[in-house]
Amino acid sequence: MDQLLQLWHNSGLYQMTPGQGIMILIGMLLLYLAINKNFEPLLLVPIGFGGVLANIPGAGLAEHGGILHLFYAVGIESGAFPLIIFMGVGAMTDFGPLLSNPRTLFLGAAAQFGIFVTLMGAVTLSTLGVFDFSLADAAAIGIIGGADGPTSIYVASKLAPDLLGAIAVASYSYMALVPLIQPPIMRALTNDAERKIKMVQQRHVSHREKIIFPLILLLLVAFLLPDAAPLLGMFCFGNLMKECAVVDRLSNTTQNSLINTVTIFLGLAVGSKLSADKFLDLTTLGILVLGMVAFSIGTASGVIMAKLMNKLGGSQINPLIGSAGVSAVPMAARVSNKLGLEADPHNFLLMHAMGPNVAGVIGSAVAAGIMINYVGG
Amino acid sequence: MEASSLMEEGISLMLFGMGFVFVFLTLLVIVTTLMSWVVTKIEKNIGAIPEGGISSPTTFTPRQGLLKDDDENIITVLTAAVHKYRSRK
């Protein structure tokens, strides 16, 4: 009888706290969204499953010594995984559209406004006593507005490791929700004539320019903002490997097997942060709301910047591509293209939108560097 | 941290951050435009790198005139290929 009792005491059912039960359900919800609704499945499947694993009572997978905790310590605490992913993203990025129209970099800059407004929002909320965010927490939450998963995770791991689970989930879910969140904002801020603006055909960008660009970007980072050097350095390295075309084998590995391997472990490690005591908190709800605000403001300021640039002269820019300034490559650019086609079935904006789109990646990495510099240093 | 000073820190981080993002990307626009201009100038004289890139450092591209006859060339290649195919069997 004693042994039976002991078996019962060791069972998951006996040990489960209500919080763990809810977290397992949340993990299942993430899996459902990923599998049935196709929301960023590459990340939400590992994150959701990691979340379920982390909350198995008595198994302690996410506690010290558990395998998920190990993944976390090796890859995220050290900052390695987001950086490796960034290298892969660099190797998949084509700077051609950006180089043919460098002015679109301003759109990528403007869209970072959401990051800083949200930072202010978080600071205001904690001044009002609603939440208890430090400046570092606020900075990490704001970065969600950059709509760049690896950047968010990198900043959160440096500035606010406690909030990492919520921040990662928020930033990846919003990336998946780009096609739902952005269009209403874009429609509200533009009129029909603006949506129909046809942009000048892009000039041809020579191969040499594409090789030199990552090196220039790297030098600029090295001189001006060394705190962004880990992110942008890996990004430039990946891009150079792709463009120089003499190391195709390395570039292919970075773009495929390496980034996939790291994504698996990154997802599981983020999932390990979905433990009941950290996640089931009003703070998480606050982060989700603030992240949404960050994202919407980023979208809006990109569109407004494009309209402003049209007022200042030069070749006309379709304001719809402004929203692509919030990285989220290539989803945001596809949304711009879709709305452009709705207004005029012959107006293809995809390639034009890729410019601000990759500019957004650079912009949010720069913003991340500033946050780390200012708060950490 | 005291509430009001947290607000101040937030505001200064926002202004500083947004300002810096713009300064950085403006510089990038200037430098990039300059680079494109220089590269285009240079490439007028020396020609562009082939579109697919220099695929591998060991690639050997015979220059015009190095091999006398195109037909002769093709025959050499075909013979080599047939030879290789047979030797594999």
Contacts between the chains, C-beta under 8 A, distances in Angstrom:
chain1	res1	chain2	res2	distance
A	99	B	32	6.5
A	99	B	36	6.4
A	102	B	28	7.6
A	102	B	29	4.6
A	102	B	32	4.5
A	102	B	33	5.4
A	102	B	36	7.6
A	103	B	29	6.5
A	105	B	25	4.7
A	105	B	26	8.0
A	105	B	28	5.8
A	105	B	29	5.0
A	105	B	32	7.7
A	106	B	22	7.8
A	106	B	25	6.6
A	106	B	26	7.6
A	106	B	29	7.1
A	108	B	25	6.6
A	109	B	21	5.1
A	109	B	22	5.2
A	109	B	24	8.0
A	109	B	25	4.2
A	109	B	26	7.9
A	112	B	18	7.1
A	112	B	21	5.1
A	113	B	18	6.3
A	115	B	17	7.6
A	116	B	13	7.4
A	116	B	14	4.2
A	116	B	17	5.3
A	116	B	18	5.2
A	117	B	14	7.4
A	119	B	10	6.1
A	119	B	13	6.5
A	119	B	14	6.1
A	119	B	17	7.9
A	120	B	10	5.3
A	120	B	11	6.9
A	120	B	14	5.5
A	123	B	6	5.8
A	123	B	7	6.0
A	123	B	9	7.5
A	123	B	10	3.4
A	124	B	7	7.1
A	124	B	10	7.6
A	126	B	3	7.9
A	126	B	6	6.7
A	127	B	3	4.6
A	127	B	4	7.5
A	127	B	6	5.9
A	127	B	7	5.3
A	134	B	1	6.7
A	134	B	6	7.8
A	135	B	1	7.1
A	135	B	6	6.3
A	135	B	9	5.2
A	135	B	10	6.6
A	135	B	13	7.1
A	138	B	10	6.5
A	139	B	13	7.1
A	205	B	36	7.7
A	206	B	39	6.2
A	206	B	40	7.2
A	206	B	43	5.8
A	206	B	48	4.9
A	206	B	49	7.3
A	207	B	48	6.4
A	207	B	49	4.3
A	207	B	50	7.5
A	207	B	51	6.7
A	207	B	53	6.2
A	208	B	39	5.1
A	208	B	42	7.9
A	208	B	43	6.5
A	208	B	48	6.7
A	208	B	49	5.6
A	209	B	35	6.7
A	209	B	36	5.5
A	209	B	39	5.0
A	211	B	49	7.9
A	212	B	35	5.7
A	212	B	39	6.7
A	213	B	32	6.6
A	213	B	35	7.1
A	216	B	28	7.8
A	216	B	31	5.6
A	216	B	32	6.8
A	216	B	35	5.9
A	217	B	28	6.7
A	220	B	24	7.1
A	220	B	27	6.3
A	220	B	28	6.0
A	220	B	31	6.6
A	224	B	24	6.1
A	224	B	27	7.4
A	225	B	20	7.4
A	225	B	24	6.7
A	243	B	53	7.5
A	244	B	53	7.2
A	245	B	52	7.1
A	245	B	53	2.7
A	245	B	54	6.1
A	245	B	55	6.2
A	246	B	53	7.6
A	246	B	54	6.2
A	246	B	55	7.8
A	246	B	56	6.5
A	246	B	57	5.7
A	248	B	55	7.2
A	248	B	56	7.6
A	359	B	25	7.1
A	362	B	25	7.2
A	362	B	28	7.4
A	363	B	21	5.9
A	363	B	25	6.3
A	366	B	20	7.3
A	366	B	21	5.4
A	366	B	24	5.2
A	366	B	25	7.3
A	367	B	17	6.1
A	367	B	21	5.6
A	370	B	13	7.9
A	370	B	16	7.1
A	370	B	17	4.6
A	370	B	20	5.4
A	370	B	21	7.1
A	371	B	13	7.5
A	371	B	17	7.0
A	374	B	13	5.3
A	374	B	16	6.8
A	374	B	17	7.1
A	375	B	13	7.5
